[in-house]
Structures are given as C-alpha cells and as structure tokens.
Amino acid sequence: MLFGSLLVFGGIVALNWPKLVDIRNELYSDMLILFSEENVQVVEDVPITEEVAVTTKPEEEEKPIDYSKYLGVLEIPKIHLKRGFYNTDNKYNDIKYNVMFLPGSDLPDVQNGNLILVAHSGTGYNSYFRTLYKLNIGDTASVTYNGNVYNYRIVNIYNVDKVGWVDVIRNESKTCLTLITCTKDDNNHQTIYVAELE
C-alpha cells in the first residue's frame, strides 16, 4: 500500500516537474529582485544556543504575479512561458535577473521594428529560455505592451557562433520579435528565434 502511494506521488511529481521548476524559478527571481542590495536590511545574528519562538502563519492563497510593474510581458503557450521584461533603463533589465529587453531594439508598436529579448538557457534559477529549444517554425508567441497584445509566429530558427554579438537575419519589411539564448547542450553557439507579427 505504501509503495503504491509513493509510486503515485512520484508519478504526480514527475508529470508536474517542469511546472514546479518554473514556479520555483519565478519565485526565486522575484525574491532576488526584492532582496537586491538596496532592499536588504542587516539583522544581528541570533546565537544558536538561544531559544527562538517559532510562529506559523495560516496558509495564504497563492498570489498572482503583478505584471503591471513590467514594461511588457512575453508569453509562449507551447512551453508555458510567461515572463515580464523591464525597460532598458531599469537595473533589473539584466540577463542575471530576467528576460532582458536588448538596448537598441524596438518596442512592439514600432512598424517594421524588431523587439529583441535575451535570456539564459540551462538549469539556473534565471534560465527563462531553458525550453526554447522545443519551439519549431510555425509556433506562436505574444507580447503584451501598453495594453495591447502583439501576436507573432516563428518563421526562422538558426544557430550562430557565440562571439559576443549576433547577426539577426529577418525580413526588414516585417515587424519582428527575436529571441536569443544559448544553444541547448552546446557551449559554443547561440540559437536565434525570429518571429513575425501576424
């Protein structure tokens, strides 16, 4: 009986593992931002020998993420990705905290512009593009910006050498979204996903 229960529990965890990892990473990133250098308060250490009263709070309902603090929000339904990004002048517009809005790229409402978003892949807490490798030409993504939703369809996926810069190959008569991350299981290349506004 116990073995069967453990097997069922293990199966539930295994099936929901990607979602659990995404939730953990989202919370960790938000906590990292919340407790950044200027928000940290130094508290005196409590000696281990002292007894410390432990109080518990009643369970709270999971609060939805407040996306209003972001400049825009990227969503890719196929890989269950929903992540906000900041403006280029925000200190959290940095790949170590978030999906990064690349300076010099365009916002979604610029005709024939190119919104370029960059994030880590891999297994770290800030690897928001870890499952981009599952995308194919024809898959969709959307960006919510300034109260409007911009829907894109992927038209090109290609790899380039990791040299510190990337040539984005796109149709300049189209409004585009470009996603850039490291190539899965390859330390020498980056993968570029180019999507056009529908």
PyRosetta script that sets phi, psi and omega in degrees:
from pyrosetta import init, pose_from_sequence

init()
pose = pose_from_sequence("MLFGSLLVFGGIVALNWPKLVDIRNELYSDMLILFSEENVQVVEDVPITEEVAVTTKPEEEEKPIDYSKYLGVLEIPKIHLKRGFYNTDNKYNDIKYNVMFLPGSDLPDVQNGNLILVAHSGTGYNSYFRTLYKLNIGDTASVTYNGNVYNYRIVNIYNVDKVGWVDVIRNESKTCLTLITCTKDDNNHQTIYVAELE")
pose.set_psi(1, -48.5)
pose.set_omega(1, 179.7)
pose.set_phi(2, -63.4)
pose.set_psi(2, -42.5)
pose.set_omega(2, 179.2)
pose.set_phi(3, -60.6)
pose.set_psi(3, -42.6)
pose.set_omega(3, 179.0)
pose.set_phi(4, -62.8)
pose.set_psi(4, -40.9)
pose.set_omega(4, 178.7)
pose.set_phi(5, -64.8)
pose.set_psi(5, -42.5)
pose.set_omega(5, 177.8)
pose.set_phi(6, -63.7)
pose.set_psi(6, -38.3)
pose.set_omega(6, 179.0)
pose.set_phi(7, -63.8)
pose.set_psi(7, -44.6)
pose.set_omega(7, 178.7)
pose.set_phi(8, -63.9)
pose.set_psi(8, -45.1)
pose.set_omega(8, 179.0)
pose.set_phi(9, -60.2)
pose.set_psi(9, -45.0)
pose.set_omega(9, 178.6)
pose.set_phi(10, -60.9)
pose.set_psi(10, -39.9)
pose.set_omega(10, 178.4)
pose.set_phi(11, -64.6)
pose.set_psi(11, -41.5)
pose.set_omega(11, 178.6)
pose.set_phi(12, -63.4)
pose.set_psi(12, -44.4)
pose.set_omega(12, 178.7)
pose.set_phi(13, -62.6)
pose.set_psi(13, -44.7)
pose.set_omega(13, -178.6)
pose.set_phi(14, -62.1)
pose.set_psi(14, -42.8)
pose.set_omega(14, -179.1)
pose.set_phi(15, -67.9)
pose.set_psi(15, -32.0)
pose.set_omega(15, -177.3)
pose.set_phi(16, -99.9)
pose.set_psi(16, 4.5)
pose.set_omega(16, -175.7)
pose.set_phi(17, -54.6)
pose.set_psi(17, -48.6)
pose.set_omega(17, -179.9)
pose.set_phi(18, -57.7)
pose.set_psi(18, -40.6)
pose.set_omega(18, 179.4)
pose.set_phi(19, -67.1)
pose.set_psi(19, -41.4)
pose.set_omega(19, 178.4)
pose.set_phi(20, -62.6)
pose.set_psi(20, -40.4)
pose.set_omega(20, 178.3)
pose.set_phi(21, -65.1)
pose.set_psi(21, -41.9)
pose.set_omega(21, 178.7)
pose.set_phi(22, -61.8)
pose.set_psi(22, -43.9)
pose.set_omega(22, 179.0)
pose.set_phi(23, -62.7)
pose.set_psi(23, -45.4)
pose.set_omega(23, 179.2)
pose.set_phi(24, -59.7)
pose.set_psi(24, -45.8)
pose.set_omega(24, -177.6)
pose.set_phi(25, -66.4)
pose.set_psi(25, -39.5)
pose.set_omega(25, 178.0)
pose.set_phi(26, -61.8)
pose.set_psi(26, -46.6)
pose.set_omega(26, 180.0)
pose.set_phi(27, -65.4)
pose.set_psi(27, -41.5)
pose.set_omega(27, -179.5)
pose.set_phi(28, -63.3)
pose.set_psi(28, -42.8)
pose.set_omega(28, 179.8)
pose.set_phi(29, -64.9)
pose.set_psi(29, -44.0)
pose.set_omega(29, 179.4)
pose.set_phi(30, -64.7)
pose.set_psi(30, -36.6)
pose.set_omega(30, 177.1)
pose.set_phi(31, -66.8)
pose.set_psi(31, -38.6)
pose.set_omega(31, 178.7)
pose.set_phi(32, -61.4)
pose.set_psi(32, -42.2)
pose.set_omega(32, 178.4)
pose.set_phi(33, -66.8)
pose.set_psi(33, -45.4)
pose.set_omega(33, -178.4)
pose.set_phi(34, -60.0)
pose.set_psi(34, -41.4)
pose.set_omega(34, -176.7)
pose.set_phi(35, -101.6)
pose.set_psi(35, 34.5)
pose.set_omega(35, 177.4)
pose.set_phi(36, -66.4)
pose.set_psi(36, 172.8)
pose.set_omega(36, -171.6)
pose.set_phi(37, -48.3)
pose.set_psi(37, -45.3)
pose.set_omega(37, -175.0)
pose.set_phi(38, -79.4)
pose.set_psi(38, -10.5)
pose.set_omega(38, 179.3)
pose.set_phi(39, -100.6)
pose.set_psi(39, -5.2)
pose.set_omega(39, -176.4)
pose.set_phi(40, -82.6)
pose.set_psi(40, 136.1)
pose.set_omega(40, 178.0)
pose.set_phi(41, -113.9)
pose.set_psi(41, 127.9)
pose.set_omega(41, -179.2)
pose.set_phi(42, -81.6)
pose.set_psi(42, 130.6)
pose.set_omega(42, 179.9)
pose.set_phi(43, -120.6)
pose.set_psi(43, 141.7)
pose.set_omega(43, -179.9)
pose.set_phi(44, -64.0)
pose.set_psi(44, 144.7)
pose.set_omega(44, 177.7)
pose.set_phi(45, -68.5)
pose.set_psi(45, 144.0)
pose.set_omega(45, 175.1)
pose.set_phi(46, -98.6)
pose.set_psi(46, 125.7)
pose.set_omega(46, 179.3)
pose.set_phi(47, -57.9)
pose.set_psi(47, 143.0)
pose.set_omega(47, -177.6)
pose.set_phi(48, -62.8)
pose.set_psi(48, -29.7)
pose.set_omega(48, -176.0)
pose.set_phi(49, -73.4)
pose.set_psi(49, -21.2)
pose.set_omega(49, 179.5)
pose.set_phi(50, -72.8)
pose.set_psi(50, 142.8)
pose.set_omega(50, 174.4)
pose.set_phi(51, -80.5)
pose.set_psi(51, 134.9)
pose.set_omega(51, -179.0)
pose.set_phi(52, -119.6)
pose.set_psi(52, 127.1)
pose.set_omega(52, 179.1)
pose.set_phi(53, -72.6)
pose.set_psi(53, 132.4)
pose.set_omega(53, 179.2)
pose.set_phi(54, -107.9)
pose.set_psi(54, 124.7)
pose.set_omega(54, 177.4)
pose.set_phi(55, -114.2)
pose.set_psi(55, 149.2)
pose.set_omega(55, 178.4)
pose.set_phi(56, -116.3)
pose.set_psi(56, 143.5)
pose.set_omega(56, 176.6)
pose.set_phi(57, -97.6)
pose.set_psi(57, 150.1)
pose.set_omega(57, 174.7)
pose.set_phi(58, -62.8)
pose.set_psi(58, 149.4)
pose.set_omega(58, 179.7)
pose.set_phi(59, -59.1)
pose.set_psi(59, 134.1)
pose.set_omega(59, 177.9)
pose.set_phi(60, -102.7)
pose.set_psi(60, 151.9)
pose.set_omega(60, 175.4)
pose.set_phi(61, -68.5)
pose.set_psi(61, 147.8)
pose.set_omega(61, 178.1)
pose.set_phi(62, -65.3)
pose.set_psi(62, 123.8)
pose.set_omega(62, -178.6)
pose.set_phi(63, -83.4)
pose.set_psi(63, 138.1)
pose.set_omega(63, 176.6)
pose.set_phi(64, -68.1)
pose.set_psi(64, 151.8)
pose.set_omega(64, -179.8)
pose.set_phi(65, -71.2)
pose.set_psi(65, 136.3)
pose.set_omega(65, 179.1)
pose.set_phi(66, -87.1)
pose.set_psi(66, 99.0)
pose.set_omega(66, -178.2)
pose.set_phi(67, -81.6)
pose.set_psi(67, -4.2)
pose.set_omega(67, -178.1)
pose.set_phi(68, -68.8)
pose.set_psi(68, -18.2)
pose.set_omega(68, -179.7)
pose.set_phi(69, -76.9)
pose.set_psi(69, -11.6)
pose.set_omega(69, -177.4)
pose.set_phi(70, -94.5)
pose.set_psi(70, 158.3)
pose.set_omega(70, 173.1)
pose.set_phi(71, -69.8)
pose.set_psi(71, -41.4)
pose.set_omega(71, -179.7)
pose.set_phi(72, -155.1)
pose.set_psi(72, 170.7)
pose.set_omega(72, -178.8)
pose.set_phi(73, -132.6)
pose.set_psi(73, 126.3)
pose.set_omega(73, 176.1)
pose.set_phi(74, -93.8)
pose.set_psi(74, 132.3)
pose.set_omega(74, 175.4)
pose.set_phi(75, -130.6)
pose.set_psi(75, 133.0)
pose.set_omega(75, 174.6)
pose.set_phi(76, -130.6)
pose.set_psi(76, 98.0)
pose.set_omega(76, -173.7)
pose.set_phi(77, -58.1)
pose.set_psi(77, -38.9)
pose.set_omega(77, -174.8)
pose.set_phi(78, -57.7)
pose.set_psi(78, -35.2)
pose.set_omega(78, -177.1)
pose.set_phi(79, -111.1)
pose.set_psi(79, 13.3)
pose.set_omega(79, 176.2)
pose.set_phi(80, 56.7)
pose.set_psi(80, 41.0)
pose.set_omega(80, 179.9)
pose.set_phi(81, -101.6)
pose.set_psi(81, 127.4)
pose.set_omega(81, 170.8)
pose.set_phi(82, -142.2)
pose.set_psi(82, 113.8)
pose.set_omega(82, -175.4)
pose.set_phi(83, -148.3)
pose.set_psi(83, 134.6)
pose.set_omega(83, 177.1)
pose.set_phi(84, -81.3)
pose.set_psi(84, 160.9)
pose.set_omega(84, 173.9)
pose.set_phi(85, -136.7)
pose.set_psi(85, 152.5)
pose.set_omega(85, -176.0)
pose.set_phi(86, -99.1)
pose.set_psi(86, 167.8)
pose.set_omega(86, 174.9)
pose.set_phi(87, -70.0)
pose.set_psi(87, 160.2)
pose.set_omega(87, -175.0)
pose.set_phi(88, -63.7)
pose.set_psi(88, -23.6)
pose.set_omega(88, -179.5)
pose.set_phi(89, -89.3)
pose.set_psi(89, 1.8)
pose.set_omega(89, 178.9)
pose.set_phi(90, -87.9)
pose.set_psi(90, 135.7)
pose.set_omega(90, -176.9)
pose.set_phi(91, -65.5)
pose.set_psi(91, -17.9)
pose.set_omega(91, 178.1)
pose.set_phi(92, -89.8)
pose.set_psi(92, 2.0)
pose.set_omega(92, 171.0)
pose.set_phi(93, -82.1)
pose.set_psi(93, 72.2)
pose.set_omega(93, -173.6)
pose.set_phi(94, -147.3)
pose.set_psi(94, 136.2)
pose.set_omega(94, -176.3)
pose.set_phi(95, -60.3)
pose.set_psi(95, -22.1)
pose.set_omega(95, 179.2)
pose.set_phi(96, -76.4)
pose.set_psi(96, -16.8)
pose.set_omega(96, 177.8)
pose.set_phi(97, -108.6)
pose.set_psi(97, -31.0)
pose.set_omega(97, -160.2)
pose.set_phi(98, -155.4)
pose.set_psi(98, -178.6)
pose.set_omega(98, 162.1)
pose.set_phi(99, -72.6)
pose.set_psi(99, 129.4)
pose.set_omega(99, -173.5)
pose.set_phi(100, -101.4)
pose.set_psi(100, 129.5)
pose.set_omega(100, 172.6)
pose.set_phi(101, -83.2)
pose.set_psi(101, 110.2)
pose.set_omega(101, -172.6)
pose.set_phi(102, -67.2)
pose.set_psi(102, 122.7)
pose.set_omega(102, 176.9)
pose.set_phi(103, -56.7)
pose.set_psi(103, 139.1)
pose.set_omega(103, -179.1)
pose.set_phi(104, 94.0)
pose.set_psi(104, -13.1)
pose.set_omega(104, 175.6)
pose.set_phi(105, -88.9)
pose.set_psi(105, 174.3)
pose.set_omega(105, -171.6)
pose.set_phi(106, -104.5)
pose.set_psi(106, 157.0)
pose.set_omega(106, 172.4)
pose.set_phi(107, -79.5)
pose.set_psi(107, 161.8)
pose.set_omega(107, -173.4)
pose.set_phi(108, -62.0)
pose.set_psi(108, -22.7)
pose.set_omega(108, -177.2)
pose.set_phi(109, -86.6)
pose.set_psi(109, 4.2)
pose.set_omega(109, 177.9)
pose.set_phi(110, -86.9)
pose.set_psi(110, 117.3)
pose.set_omega(110, -178.7)
pose.set_phi(111, -62.6)
pose.set_psi(111, 131.1)
pose.set_omega(111, -178.5)
pose.set_phi(112, 64.2)
pose.set_psi(112, 15.5)
pose.set_omega(112, 178.5)
pose.set_phi(113, -81.5)
pose.set_psi(113, 177.8)
pose.set_omega(113, -179.4)
pose.set_phi(114, -138.3)
pose.set_psi(114, 107.8)
pose.set_omega(114, 174.7)
pose.set_phi(115, -82.8)
pose.set_psi(115, 119.6)
pose.set_omega(115, -178.4)
pose.set_phi(116, -112.6)
pose.set_psi(116, 122.2)
pose.set_omega(116, 178.5)
pose.set_phi(117, -118.7)
pose.set_psi(117, 137.4)
pose.set_omega(117, -175.6)
pose.set_phi(118, -127.6)
pose.set_psi(118, 139.7)
pose.set_omega(118, 174.5)
pose.set_phi(119, -155.3)
pose.set_psi(119, 161.1)
pose.set_omega(119, 177.8)
pose.set_phi(120, -70.8)
pose.set_psi(120, 153.5)
pose.set_omega(120, 164.9)
pose.set_phi(121, -114.7)
pose.set_psi(121, -176.1)
pose.set_omega(121, -178.7)
pose.set_phi(122, 107.2)
pose.set_psi(122, -146.5)
pose.set_omega(122, -173.6)
pose.set_phi(123, -122.5)
pose.set_psi(123, 2.9)
pose.set_omega(123, -178.7)
pose.set_phi(124, -70.5)
pose.set_psi(124, 165.1)
pose.set_omega(124, -179.8)
pose.set_phi(125, -60.3)
pose.set_psi(125, -26.6)
pose.set_omega(125, -176.8)
pose.set_phi(126, -104.3)
pose.set_psi(126, 22.4)
pose.set_omega(126, -179.8)
pose.set_phi(127, -89.3)
pose.set_psi(127, 69.0)
pose.set_omega(127, -174.1)
pose.set_phi(128, -69.8)
pose.set_psi(128, -22.1)
pose.set_omega(128, 179.8)
pose.set_phi(129, -101.5)
pose.set_psi(129, 24.4)
pose.set_omega(129, -176.5)
pose.set_phi(130, -61.0)
pose.set_psi(130, -27.1)
pose.set_omega(130, -177.6)
pose.set_phi(131, -109.6)
pose.set_psi(131, 13.7)
pose.set_omega(131, 177.3)
pose.set_phi(132, -59.7)
pose.set_psi(132, -29.3)
pose.set_omega(132, -178.2)
pose.set_phi(133, -59.6)
pose.set_psi(133, -17.0)
pose.set_omega(133, 179.4)
pose.set_phi(134, -80.0)
pose.set_psi(134, -9.4)
pose.set_omega(134, -177.7)
pose.set_phi(135, -78.8)
pose.set_psi(135, 149.7)
pose.set_omega(135, 178.0)
pose.set_phi(136, -128.9)
pose.set_psi(136, 165.0)
pose.set_omega(136, 174.0)
pose.set_phi(137, -59.8)
pose.set_psi(137, 134.0)
pose.set_omega(137, -178.0)
pose.set_phi(138, 102.3)
pose.set_psi(138, -18.5)
pose.set_omega(138, 177.7)
pose.set_phi(139, -70.8)
pose.set_psi(139, 160.2)
pose.set_omega(139, -173.3)
pose.set_phi(140, -114.4)
pose.set_psi(140, 157.9)
pose.set_omega(140, 174.5)
pose.set_phi(141, -146.7)
pose.set_psi(141, 158.4)
pose.set_omega(141, 175.7)
pose.set_phi(142, -138.5)
pose.set_psi(142, 155.1)
pose.set_omega(142, 175.7)
pose.set_phi(143, -129.1)
pose.set_psi(143, 126.6)
pose.set_omega(143, 174.0)
pose.set_phi(144, -97.3)
pose.set_psi(144, 124.7)
pose.set_omega(144, -177.8)
pose.set_phi(145, -147.8)
pose.set_psi(145, 130.4)
pose.set_omega(145, 175.2)
pose.set_phi(146, 54.3)
pose.set_psi(146, 38.5)
pose.set_omega(146, 177.2)
pose.set_phi(147, 81.8)
pose.set_psi(147, 0.4)
pose.set_omega(147, -179.7)
pose.set_phi(148, -115.8)
pose.set_psi(148, 149.7)
pose.set_omega(148, 176.8)
pose.set_phi(149, -108.0)
pose.set_psi(149, 126.8)
pose.set_omega(149, 179.3)
pose.set_phi(150, -110.0)
pose.set_psi(150, 120.3)
pose.set_omega(150, -177.0)
pose.set_phi(151, -101.5)
pose.set_psi(151, 131.8)
pose.set_omega(151, -176.6)
pose.set_phi(152, -124.0)
pose.set_psi(152, 156.0)
pose.set_omega(152, 174.2)
pose.set_phi(153, -128.0)
pose.set_psi(153, 132.4)
pose.set_omega(153, -178.1)
pose.set_phi(154, -69.3)
pose.set_psi(154, 128.7)
pose.set_omega(154, -178.7)
pose.set_phi(155, -117.6)
pose.set_psi(155, -13.8)
pose.set_omega(155, -178.4)
pose.set_phi(156, -155.0)
pose.set_psi(156, 138.8)
pose.set_omega(156, 174.3)
pose.set_phi(157, -135.8)
pose.set_psi(157, 126.6)
pose.set_omega(157, 179.8)
pose.set_phi(158, -151.9)
pose.set_psi(158, 160.6)
pose.set_omega(158, 179.5)
pose.set_phi(159, -107.6)
pose.set_psi(159, 148.5)
pose.set_omega(159, 174.7)
pose.set_phi(160, -135.0)
pose.set_psi(160, 160.0)
pose.set_omega(160, 174.7)
pose.set_phi(161, -64.7)
pose.set_psi(161, 144.2)
pose.set_omega(161, 178.0)
pose.set_phi(162, -84.1)
pose.set_psi(162, 99.3)
pose.set_omega(162, -177.8)
pose.set_phi(163, -126.0)
pose.set_psi(163, 5.8)
pose.set_omega(163, 179.0)
pose.set_phi(164, 101.1)
pose.set_psi(164, -9.2)
pose.set_omega(164, 175.8)
pose.set_phi(165, -149.5)
pose.set_psi(165, 162.9)
pose.set_omega(165, -174.6)
pose.set_phi(166, -137.7)
pose.set_psi(166, 136.6)
pose.set_omega(166, 169.0)
pose.set_phi(167, -89.4)
pose.set_psi(167, 120.4)
pose.set_omega(167, 178.1)
pose.set_phi(168, -92.3)
pose.set_psi(168, 117.9)
pose.set_omega(168, -179.7)
pose.set_phi(169, -95.7)
pose.set_psi(169, 112.5)
pose.set_omega(169, -177.2)
pose.set_phi(170, -152.1)
pose.set_psi(170, 166.0)
pose.set_omega(170, 175.0)
pose.set_phi(171, -82.7)
pose.set_psi(171, 111.6)
pose.set_omega(171, -174.7)
pose.set_phi(172, -74.8)
pose.set_psi(172, -2.6)
pose.set_omega(172, 174.3)
pose.set_phi(173, -96.0)
pose.set_psi(173, 9.6)
pose.set_omega(173, 178.7)
pose.set_phi(174, -120.7)
pose.set_psi(174, 150.9)
pose.set_omega(174, 172.5)
pose.set_phi(175, -84.7)
pose.set_psi(175, 127.5)
pose.set_omega(175, -170.1)
pose.set_phi(176, -126.2)
pose.set_psi(176, 159.5)
pose.set_omega(176, 169.0)
pose.set_phi(177, -122.4)
pose.set_psi(177, 126.7)
pose.set_omega(177, 178.3)
pose.set_phi(178, -120.4)
pose.set_psi(178, 129.4)
pose.set_omega(178, 178.4)
pose.set_phi(179, -113.2)
pose.set_psi(179, 132.6)
pose.set_omega(179, -177.0)
pose.set_phi(180, -128.2)
pose.set_psi(180, 133.0)
pose.set_omega(180, 176.4)
pose.set_phi(181, -154.4)
pose.set_psi(181, 171.3)
pose.set_omega(181, 176.2)
pose.set_phi(182, -70.5)
pose.set_psi(182, 147.5)
pose.set_omega(182, 179.3)
pose.set_phi(183, -71.9)
pose.set_psi(183, 137.4)
pose.set_omega(183, -177.7)
pose.set_phi(184, -59.8)
pose.set_psi(184, 131.9)
pose.set_omega(184, 177.0)
pose.set_phi(185, 56.4)
pose.set_psi(185, 34.9)
pose.set_omega(185, -178.4)
pose.set_phi(186, -151.3)
pose.set_psi(186, 110.0)
pose.set_omega(186, -176.8)
pose.set_phi(187, -81.7)
pose.set_psi(187, -4.1)
pose.set_omega(187, -173.7)
pose.set_phi(188, -107.9)
pose.set_psi(188, -2.0)
pose.set_omega(188, -176.0)
pose.set_phi(189, -134.6)
pose.set_psi(189, 158.1)
pose.set_omega(189, 171.9)
pose.set_phi(190, -119.5)
pose.set_psi(190, 150.8)
pose.set_omega(190, 177.7)
pose.set_phi(191, -110.7)
pose.set_psi(191, 136.1)
pose.set_omega(191, -178.8)
pose.set_phi(192, -115.6)
pose.set_psi(192, 129.8)
pose.set_omega(192, 178.0)
pose.set_phi(193, -115.1)
pose.set_psi(193, 116.6)
pose.set_omega(193, -178.8)
pose.set_phi(194, -108.4)
pose.set_psi(194, 125.8)
pose.set_omega(194, 179.6)
pose.set_phi(195, -123.6)
pose.set_psi(195, 145.1)
pose.set_omega(195, 179.4)
pose.set_phi(196, -110.0)
pose.set_psi(196, 146.1)
pose.set_omega(196, 179.4)
pose.set_phi(197, -64.9)
pose.set_psi(197, 133.0)
pose.set_omega(197, -179.9)
pose.set_phi(198, -84.3)
pose.dump_pdb("model.pdb")
